[in-house]
Amino acid sequence: MKKKSFLAIVLVIICSFSMVLPAFATSYVPFASDQISSYSISATAASGGKIAIDFSVTGAGKMSVIGAKSIAIYEKIGSRWEFAKSFSQGDSGMTKANAYIYGNTIYYNGVSGREYRVDVTVFAQDSTGASDSRSKSFAVTAI
């Protein structure tokens, strides 16, 4: 009788755990989409007051357009952020057509010692016109 009780308890425990799906076993992949396989964005202070804005986007296949959709730079004046400069996907160095991957560094000429906020949006658009984007913001003090 004790063997049957022990076996029943073991089976209940096994069944209980088989219904629980651990987090690592799910198919969730952060940042993946039908258009974007991976991406990276950074903004760092370079010498002479320059700010280096780096981005790279890897498409989930060959994309009709891939790269940075927009870069907006704001300068801190007192306690508020004031618009300083923007780049759009039509500007030189921002995008590439018919590519699997694209990355570049865009420079902004700031003033040493001043604080800047940089908002960057990268994207990929496939041949059907469907697109996806990701954005990040950075606070950078020019040196």
C-alpha positions as a Markdown table, in Angstrom:
| # | Residue | x | y | z |
|---|---|---|---|---|
| 1 | Met | 0.0 | 0.0 | 0.0 |
| 2 | Lys | 2.8 | 2.4 | 0.8 |
| 3 | Lys | 4.4 | 1.8 | -2.6 |
| 4 | Lys | 1.1 | 2.7 | -4.4 |
| 5 | Ser | 0.8 | 5.9 | -2.3 |
| 6 | Phe | 4.4 | 6.9 | -3.0 |
| 7 | Leu | 4.0 | 6.2 | -6.7 |
| 8 | Ala | 0.8 | 8.3 | -6.8 |
| 9 | Ile | 2.5 | 11.2 | -5.1 |
| 10 | Val | 5.4 | 11.0 | -7.5 |
| 11 | Leu | 3.0 | 11.0 | -10.5 |
| 12 | Val | 1.1 | 14.0 | -9.1 |
| 13 | Ile | 4.3 | 15.9 | -8.7 |
| 14 | Ile | 5.5 | 15.0 | -12.2 |
| 15 | Cys | 2.2 | 16.0 | -13.7 |
| 16 | Ser | 2.2 | 19.3 | -11.8 |
| 17 | Phe | 5.7 | 20.2 | -13.2 |
| 18 | Ser | 4.8 | 19.2 | -16.7 |
| 19 | Met | 2.1 | 21.9 | -16.8 |
| 20 | Val | 4.5 | 24.6 | -15.8 |
| 21 | Leu | 6.5 | 26.1 | -18.7 |
| 22 | Pro | 9.8 | 27.6 | -17.5 |
| 23 | Ala | 10.5 | 31.1 | -18.8 |
| 24 | Phe | 13.6 | 30.0 | -20.7 |
| 25 | Ala | 11.6 | 27.5 | -22.7 |
| 26 | Thr | 9.2 | 30.1 | -24.3 |
| 27 | Ser | 9.8 | 31.4 | -27.8 |
| 28 | Tyr | 10.1 | 35.0 | -26.7 |
| 29 | Val | 12.9 | 36.8 | -28.4 |
| 30 | Pro | 13.5 | 40.4 | -27.3 |
| 31 | Phe | 13.7 | 42.9 | -30.2 |
| 32 | Ala | 13.0 | 40.3 | -32.9 |
| 33 | Ser | 10.3 | 41.0 | -35.5 |
| 34 | Asp | 9.4 | 40.3 | -39.1 |
| 35 | Gln | 11.7 | 43.1 | -40.2 |
| 36 | Ile | 14.3 | 43.5 | -37.4 |
| 37 | Ser | 16.5 | 40.6 | -36.4 |
| 38 | Ser | 18.8 | 42.7 | -34.1 |
| 39 | Tyr | 20.0 | 46.3 | -33.6 |
| 40 | Ser | 22.3 | 48.4 | -31.5 |
| 41 | Ile | 22.3 | 52.2 | -30.8 |
| 42 | Ser | 24.7 | 54.3 | -28.8 |
| 43 | Ala | 25.6 | 58.0 | -28.3 |
| 44 | Thr | 28.9 | 58.9 | -26.8 |
| 45 | Ala | 31.0 | 62.0 | -26.3 |
| 46 | Ala | 33.9 | 62.4 | -28.7 |
| 47 | Ser | 36.7 | 64.9 | -28.6 |
| 48 | Gly | 36.2 | 68.6 | -29.5 |
| 49 | Gly | 32.6 | 68.7 | -28.3 |
| 50 | Lys | 31.5 | 66.2 | -30.9 |
| 51 | Ile | 28.8 | 63.5 | -30.1 |
| 52 | Ala | 29.2 | 60.2 | -31.9 |
| 53 | Ile | 25.8 | 58.5 | -32.6 |
| 54 | Asp | 26.3 | 54.9 | -33.6 |
| 55 | Phe | 23.6 | 52.6 | -35.0 |
| 56 | Ser | 23.4 | 49.2 | -36.6 |
| 57 | Val | 20.3 | 47.3 | -37.8 |
| 58 | Thr | 20.2 | 43.7 | -39.0 |
| 59 | Gly | 17.1 | 42.8 | -41.0 |
| 60 | Ala | 15.2 | 39.6 | -40.8 |
| 61 | Gly | 16.0 | 39.2 | -44.5 |
| 62 | Lys | 16.8 | 41.6 | -47.4 |
| 63 | Met | 15.1 | 44.9 | -46.6 |
| 64 | Ser | 14.0 | 47.5 | -49.1 |
| 65 | Val | 15.2 | 50.2 | -46.7 |
| 66 | Ile | 17.2 | 49.8 | -43.5 |
| 67 | Gly | 19.0 | 52.1 | -41.1 |
| 68 | Ala | 18.1 | 55.1 | -38.9 |
| 69 | Lys | 14.7 | 56.7 | -39.3 |
| 70 | Ser | 15.5 | 59.8 | -37.2 |
| 71 | Ile | 18.0 | 61.3 | -34.8 |
| 72 | Ala | 16.9 | 64.3 | -32.7 |
| 73 | Ile | 19.3 | 66.2 | -30.5 |
| 74 | Tyr | 18.3 | 68.5 | -27.6 |
| 75 | Glu | 20.6 | 70.7 | -25.6 |
| 76 | Lys | 20.0 | 71.3 | -21.9 |
| 77 | Ile | 19.5 | 75.0 | -21.3 |
| 78 | Gly | 19.0 | 75.6 | -17.6 |
| 79 | Ser | 16.5 | 73.0 | -16.5 |
| 80 | Arg | 14.8 | 72.3 | -19.9 |
| 81 | Trp | 15.8 | 70.6 | -23.1 |
| 82 | Glu | 15.8 | 72.7 | -26.3 |
| 83 | Phe | 15.8 | 71.3 | -29.8 |
| 84 | Ala | 19.3 | 71.6 | -31.4 |
| 85 | Lys | 19.4 | 69.4 | -34.5 |
| 86 | Ser | 17.7 | 66.5 | -36.3 |
| 87 | Phe | 18.6 | 64.0 | -39.0 |
| 88 | Ser | 16.0 | 62.1 | -41.0 |
| 89 | Gln | 16.1 | 58.9 | -43.0 |
| 90 | Gly | 16.6 | 61.0 | -46.2 |
| 91 | Asp | 19.9 | 62.5 | -44.9 |
| 92 | Ser | 23.2 | 61.1 | -46.1 |
| 93 | Gly | 24.5 | 58.1 | -44.1 |
| 94 | Met | 21.2 | 57.4 | -42.4 |
| 95 | Thr | 19.8 | 54.5 | -44.6 |
| 96 | Lys | 20.7 | 51.9 | -47.2 |
| 97 | Ala | 18.4 | 50.4 | -49.8 |
| 98 | Asn | 18.1 | 46.7 | -50.6 |
| 99 | Ala | 20.4 | 45.5 | -47.8 |
| 100 | Tyr | 20.4 | 42.9 | -45.1 |
| 101 | Ile | 22.3 | 45.1 | -42.6 |
| 102 | Tyr | 23.3 | 48.7 | -42.2 |
| 103 | Gly | 25.2 | 50.7 | -39.7 |
| 104 | Asn | 26.9 | 54.0 | -39.5 |
| 105 | Thr | 28.2 | 56.8 | -37.2 |
| 106 | Ile | 26.6 | 60.2 | -37.4 |
| 107 | Tyr | 28.5 | 63.1 | -35.7 |
| 108 | Tyr | 27.0 | 66.2 | -34.1 |
| 109 | Asn | 29.1 | 69.2 | -33.3 |
| 110 | Gly | 28.2 | 70.2 | -29.8 |
| 111 | Val | 29.9 | 72.4 | -27.3 |
| 112 | Ser | 32.3 | 71.0 | -24.7 |
| 113 | Gly | 30.8 | 70.8 | -21.2 |
| 114 | Arg | 27.2 | 71.0 | -22.4 |
| 115 | Glu | 24.6 | 68.3 | -21.8 |
| 116 | Tyr | 22.7 | 66.8 | -24.7 |
| 117 | Arg | 19.8 | 64.3 | -25.1 |
| 118 | Val | 20.0 | 62.2 | -28.2 |
| 119 | Asp | 16.8 | 60.3 | -29.3 |
| 120 | Val | 17.5 | 57.7 | -32.0 |
| 121 | Thr | 15.0 | 55.6 | -34.0 |
| 122 | Val | 16.2 | 52.7 | -36.2 |
| 123 | Phe | 14.0 | 50.8 | -38.6 |
| 124 | Ala | 13.7 | 48.2 | -41.4 |
| 125 | Gln | 11.2 | 48.2 | -44.2 |
| 126 | Asp | 10.6 | 45.0 | -46.3 |
| 127 | Ser | 9.6 | 44.8 | -49.9 |
| 128 | Thr | 5.9 | 44.7 | -49.0 |
| 129 | Gly | 6.1 | 48.1 | -47.3 |
| 130 | Ala | 5.8 | 46.6 | -43.8 |
| 131 | Ser | 8.2 | 48.1 | -41.3 |
| 132 | Asp | 9.3 | 48.0 | -37.7 |
| 133 | Ser | 11.3 | 50.4 | -35.6 |
| 134 | Arg | 13.1 | 50.6 | -32.2 |
| 135 | Ser | 14.1 | 53.8 | -30.3 |
| 136 | Lys | 16.5 | 54.7 | -27.5 |
| 137 | Ser | 17.4 | 57.9 | -25.8 |
| 138 | Phe | 20.8 | 58.9 | -24.3 |
| 139 | Ala | 22.1 | 61.7 | -22.1 |
| 140 | Val | 25.6 | 62.8 | -23.2 |
| 141 | Thr | 27.9 | 65.5 | -21.9 |
| 142 | Ala | 30.2 | 66.8 | -24.6 |
| 143 | Ile | 33.9 | 66.8 | -23.9 |
